[in-house]
Amino acid sequence: MPAKLSVNINKIATLRNSRGGNVPNVLQVALDCERFGADGITVHPRPDERHIRYTDVYTLSQHLTTEFNIEGNPKEAKFVELVLAVKPAQVTLVPDAGNQLTSDHGWDTLAERAYLTDMIARFKAAGIRTSIFIDPNEAMVEGAALTGTDRIELYTEAYAQQYPNDRVNALAHFIKAAEKAQEVGLGLNAGHDLSLHNLTYFASRISGLLEVSIGHALIADALYLGLENTIQLYKRALALHE
């Protein structure tokens, strides 16, 4: 089965917030993404609420029918409270600083093992599937397995940057990380800067890939191609072999 597509709608909220009011309507866009074929919806609320607001998360949780994935840093107490209250299908733990423009690194699962183990136990006790955002490093995959997490999400920016010039080497570390994830019994997600240009090559060569989370590129493509058509193109890209 092709990997599932979870659409990150943060950029929709960014556009809404830039003008005030409720245009575009974040909930309606999320429901439309589901209707157009998305397998899930991802949000990444940050403490300054510069895009997705905490109130958005509560509203979305009451209406979505596909898998809801909430990303964020569990070192923010408000984030932990939000996730435990909403109980999404999945929480993805990302080591963002409060003022980061976007995610730019994964967890050091060895140095942070004790902390991550405690947090993952809290989320899993609430019935929430857990995923840890990590760089494509076999040692970090092994460290993640020791925390009790269900899945990891491979941070794919390095792949996307190198892909135009040398896609074979761009993928090498990710293949090894994916193989290690299978060896230690972890589910595998991926995300960050995946696009229609590089997605098929990645998805068709990463063994055991369960889900990709894509926001910025997908929303940008939708400006030209339309949201429904874009979601279908991304789903097709996941199903193709290159």
C-alpha positions as MATLAB code, in Angstrom:
seq = 'MPAKLSVNINKIATLRNSRGGNVPNVLQVALDCERFGADGITVHPRPDERHIRYTDVYTLSQHLTTEFNIEGNPKEAKFVELVLAVKPAQVTLVPDAGNQLTSDHGWDTLAERAYLTDMIARFKAAGIRTSIFIDPNEAMVEGAALTGTDRIELYTEAYAQQYPNDRVNALAHFIKAAEKAQEVGLGLNAGHDLSLHNLTYFASRISGLLEVSIGHALIADALYLGLENTIQLYKRALALHE';
ca = [
       0.000    0.000    0.000;
       1.271    3.538   -0.749;
       2.190    5.718    2.188;
      -0.658    7.824    3.528;
      -0.789   11.559    2.828;
      -1.356   13.857    5.800;
      -1.862   17.467    4.717;
      -0.313   20.087    6.984;
      -2.647   23.104    6.993;
      -0.435   25.549    8.900;
      -0.003   27.728    5.803;
      -3.766   28.116    5.498;
      -3.811   29.509    9.025;
      -0.863   31.795    8.212;
      -2.824   33.317    5.338;
      -5.918   33.759    7.515;
      -3.956   35.391   10.311;
      -2.257   37.839    7.958;
      -5.558   39.615    7.370;
      -7.613   38.825   10.468;
     -11.087   37.414   10.308;
     -11.729   33.870    9.149;
     -10.780   33.833    5.466;
      -9.678   31.292    4.475;
     -11.636   29.169    6.910;
      -9.173   26.681    8.406;
     -11.812   24.131    9.346;
     -13.444   24.211    5.922;
     -10.106   23.771    4.171;
      -9.308   20.789    6.406;
     -12.677   19.203    5.641;
     -12.158   19.854    1.936;
      -8.718   18.203    2.104;
     -10.399   15.128    3.574;
     -13.103   15.222    0.906;
     -10.480   15.514   -1.835;
      -8.662   12.396   -0.649;
      -6.217   13.342    2.109;
      -5.650   10.469    4.540;
      -5.061   12.802    7.463;
      -4.628   16.371    8.660;
      -1.508   17.683   10.388;
      -1.145   20.850   12.458;
       1.846   22.255   14.305;
       0.710   24.840   16.869;
       3.512   27.009   18.221;
       3.494   29.032   21.441;
       3.077   32.363   19.618;
       0.134   30.962   17.579;
       1.494   32.639   14.458;
      -0.391   30.165   12.285;
      -2.491   27.377   13.828;
      -4.125   28.553   17.042;
      -4.897   26.345   19.982;
      -8.591   27.042   19.459;
      -8.224   25.745   15.879;
      -6.940   22.440   17.217;
      -9.961   21.972   19.472;
     -12.333   22.853   16.632;
     -10.644   20.554   14.152;
     -10.687   17.656   16.603;
     -14.480   17.843   16.790;
     -15.019   17.605   13.034;
     -12.225   15.651   11.329;
     -12.946   12.098   10.244;
      -9.445   11.127    9.047;
      -6.326   10.777   11.199;
      -5.418   13.915   13.128;
      -1.688   14.451   13.720;
      -0.543   17.185   16.105;
       3.128   18.194   15.963;
       4.994   20.196   18.567;
       7.510   20.416   21.356;
       6.380   18.604   24.509;
       8.654   20.843   26.581;
       5.859   23.401   26.221;
       3.393   22.517   28.989;
       0.508   24.081   27.088;
       1.204   21.797   24.137;
       1.099   18.686   26.318;
      -2.186   19.810   27.871;
      -3.640   20.410   24.410;
      -2.682   16.983   23.083;
      -3.949   15.151   26.155;
      -7.245   17.039   25.966;
      -7.774   16.498   22.220;
      -6.421   12.925   22.012;
      -5.490   12.932   18.315;
      -4.652    9.742   16.458;
      -0.974   10.718   16.569;
       1.322   13.187   18.285;
       4.645   13.942   16.630;
       7.273   15.278   19.014;
       9.452   17.974   17.437;
      12.307   19.760   19.281;
      11.427   23.271   18.094;
      12.521   26.401   19.889;
       9.737   28.927   20.404;
      11.095   31.406   17.850;
      11.998   28.945   15.076;
      10.677   29.798   11.635;
      10.216   26.108   10.872;
      11.512   22.750   12.084;
      15.216   22.393   11.310;
      16.534   19.406   13.281;
      15.492   16.189   14.929;
      15.800   14.954   18.508;
      18.987   13.613   19.996;
      17.220   10.488   21.154;
      20.233    9.290   23.139;
      20.798   12.456   25.172;
      17.045   12.994   25.616;
      16.121    9.350   26.134;
      14.844    9.651   29.723;
      12.736   12.723   28.959;
      11.262   11.283   25.771;
      10.491    7.983   27.485;
       8.478    9.767   30.181;
       6.567   11.930   27.712;
       5.806    9.066   25.356;
       4.466    6.997   28.237;
       2.066    9.838   29.102;
       0.739   10.106   25.561;
       0.478    6.357   25.036;
      -1.399    5.977   28.326;
      -3.992    8.326   26.806;
      -4.291    6.090   23.738;
      -2.327    8.382   21.412;
       0.111    6.970   18.858;
       3.519    8.607   19.227;
       6.153    9.604   16.682;
       9.563   11.248   17.203;
      11.006   13.674   14.631;
      14.619   12.654   13.956;
      17.453   13.122   11.489;
      18.295   10.141    9.231;
      20.871    8.708   11.596;
      20.911    5.039   12.554;
      22.040    5.769   16.115;
      19.108    8.170   16.569;
      16.742    5.491   15.258;
      18.103    3.005   17.779;
      17.770    5.612   20.526;
      14.166    6.275   19.516;
      13.337    2.592   19.839;
      14.514    2.688   23.452;
      11.958    5.388   24.343;
       8.917    3.225   23.615;
       7.701    5.362   20.713;
       5.488    3.803   18.075;
       7.028    5.584   15.105;
       9.703    7.985   13.968;
       9.378   10.757   11.403;
      12.467   11.237    9.262;
      13.353   14.913    8.724;
      13.694   15.129    4.947;
      15.024   18.651    4.263;
      18.553   17.374    3.547;
      17.127   14.953    0.973;
      15.087   17.683   -0.716;
      18.060   20.047   -0.923;
      20.431   17.473   -2.422;
      17.875   15.774   -4.673;
      18.272   18.060   -7.748;
      22.025   17.438   -7.935;
      22.524   13.882   -6.684;
      19.373   12.045   -5.752;
      21.114    8.713   -5.152;
      23.394   10.084   -2.448;
      20.596   12.308   -1.194;
      18.641    9.204   -0.287;
      21.444    7.006    1.055;
      21.203    7.954    4.740;
      17.412    7.724    4.633;
      17.491    4.191    3.242;
      19.804    3.102    6.053;
      17.657    4.833    8.678;
      14.526    3.189    7.288;
      16.157   -0.222    7.342;
      17.202    0.333   10.939;
      13.652    1.374   11.844;
      12.318   -1.889   10.465;
      15.028   -3.818   12.307;
      14.075   -2.315   15.672;
      10.320   -2.483   15.078;
       9.457    1.191   14.549;
       6.823    2.551   12.197;
       8.145    5.104    9.719;
       6.833    8.527    8.725;
       8.622   11.309    6.828;
       8.247   15.005    6.205;
       9.716   18.432    5.472;
      10.247   19.887    1.981;
       8.836   16.860    0.206;
       7.182   17.959   -3.032;
       5.796   16.709   -6.344;
       9.343   16.899   -7.733;
      11.017   14.599   -5.208;
       8.245   12.581   -3.555;
       7.943    9.590   -5.890;
      11.659    8.820   -5.839;
      11.687    8.993   -2.041;
       8.513    7.019   -1.389;
       9.284    4.265   -3.905;
      12.700    3.569   -2.368;
      12.094    3.913    1.370;
      11.019    0.550    2.705;
       8.166    0.516    5.193;
       7.119    4.153    4.721;
       3.691    4.577    6.345;
       2.931    8.295    6.128;
       4.209   11.588    4.780;
       3.227   14.962    6.174;
       3.338   17.738    3.572;
       2.232   21.334    3.914;
       4.242   24.178    2.377;
       4.858   22.668   -1.063;
       1.362   21.224   -1.334;
      -0.364   24.493   -0.452;
       1.926   26.389   -2.842;
       1.089   23.946   -5.651;
      -2.606   24.351   -4.911;
      -2.374   28.054   -5.809;
      -1.683   27.020   -9.401;
      -3.285   23.609   -9.667;
      -6.260   23.809   -7.310;
      -6.514   22.051   -3.970;
      -8.435   18.965   -5.089;
      -6.190   18.342   -8.086;
      -3.050   18.909   -6.010;
      -4.034   16.399   -3.333;
      -4.761   13.817   -6.018;
      -1.393   14.513   -7.669;
       0.425   13.975   -4.359;
      -1.453   10.746   -3.724;
      -0.569    9.592   -7.231;
       3.079   10.489   -6.622;
       3.057    8.261   -3.546;
       1.686    5.360   -5.563;
       4.106    5.629   -8.501;
       7.506    3.965   -8.898;
      10.423    5.824  -10.418;
];
